[in-house]
Amino acid sequence: MAKQTMQAISDAERNAKDAVSQAKEQGEKLVADAAAQGEQAVKAAVKEARKKAEVLCGVARADAEKLSAGVRQETLSQQESLRRSAQESRGRVVEEIRNIVLGKKT
């Protein structure tokens, strides 16, 4: 009977060791699977972030081009206005210079 009890204890210990070993293997597998899933999730998030960044860069580039075109047009308009004003004032300036040079008072 003592031999049977010792055998039962030995079998129970072996079964417990096997159960612990299997639990450890399953735990390691779960950790590895979770790490792989996490890595895939990070890759997907980075890919999505890049797509969004490209879209935002495109929008910003388009906005900058519109703004640049608007500023360019405004500058050309102001230059044209200044040219017209200078052209219109040219006759009066010439007359004033003549008066100064010839000593005429107005």
C-alpha positions in Angstrom: 0.0 0.0 0.0 2.8 2.4 0.8 4.3 1.6 -2.7 0.9 2.5 -4.3 0.7 5.7 -2.3 4.3 6.7 -3.3 3.4 5.8 -7.0 0.3 7.9 -6.8 2.3 10.8 -5.3 4.9 10.5 -8.0 2.2 10.3 -10.7 0.5 13.4 -9.2 3.8 15.3 -9.1 4.6 14.3 -12.7 1.0 15.4 -13.8 1.5 18.7 -11.9 4.8 19.3 -13.6 3.3 18.5 -17.0 0.4 20.8 -16.3 2.8 23.7 -15.2 4.9 23.1 -18.3 1.9 23.2 -20.6 0.6 26.3 -18.8 4.0 27.9 -19.2 4.1 27.0 -22.9 0.6 28.3 -23.5 1.5 31.5 -21.6 4.6 32.0 -23.7 2.6 31.4 -26.9 -0.1 33.9 -25.8 2.6 36.5 -25.1 4.3 35.9 -28.5 0.9 36.1 -30.2 0.0 39.3 -28.4 3.4 40.8 -29.3 2.9 39.9 -33.0 -0.6 41.4 -32.9 0.7 44.5 -31.2 3.4 44.8 -33.9 0.9 44.4 -36.6 -1.4 47.0 -35.0 1.5 49.5 -34.7 2.4 48.9 -38.4 -1.2 49.5 -39.4 -1.4 52.7 -37.3 1.8 54.0 -38.8 0.6 53.2 -42.3 -2.7 55.0 -41.6 -0.9 58.0 -40.0 1.3 58.3 -43.1 -1.8 58.3 -45.4 -3.4 61.0 -43.3 -0.2 63.0 -43.2 0.1 62.8 -47.0 -3.5 64.0 -47.4 -2.9 66.9 -44.9 0.4 67.8 -46.7 -1.5 67.9 -50.0 -4.2 70.1 -48.6 -1.6 72.4 -47.0 0.3 72.5 -50.3 -2.9 73.4 -52.2 -3.8 76.1 -49.7 -0.3 77.5 -49.9 -0.5 77.6 -53.7 -3.9 79.4 -53.6 -2.5 81.9 -51.0 0.6 82.5 -53.1 -1.5 83.0 -56.2 -3.7 85.5 -54.4 -0.7 87.4 -53.0 0.9 87.4 -56.4 -2.3 88.8 -58.0 -2.6 91.4 -55.3 1.0 92.5 -55.8 0.5 92.8 -59.5 -2.6 94.8 -59.0 -0.8 97.2 -56.6 2.1 97.5 -59.0 -0.3 98.4 -61.8 -2.1 100.9 -59.6 1.2 102.5 -58.7 2.2 102.7 -62.4 -1.1 104.4 -63.3 -0.7 106.8 -60.4 2.8 107.6 -61.5 1.8 108.1 -65.1 -1.1 110.4 -64.0 1.3 112.4 -61.8 4.1 112.6 -64.4 2.6 115.8 -66.1 2.3 117.7 -62.9 5.8 116.6 -61.8 7.3 117.8 -65.0 5.5 121.1 -64.7 6.7 121.6 -61.1 10.3 120.8 -62.1 10.0 123.4 -64.9 8.7 126.0 -62.5 11.5 125.2 -60.0 14.2 125.3 -62.7 12.9 128.4 -64.4 12.2 130.0 -61.0 8.5 130.5 -61.6 6.2 130.6 -58.6 2.7 129.2 -58.8 
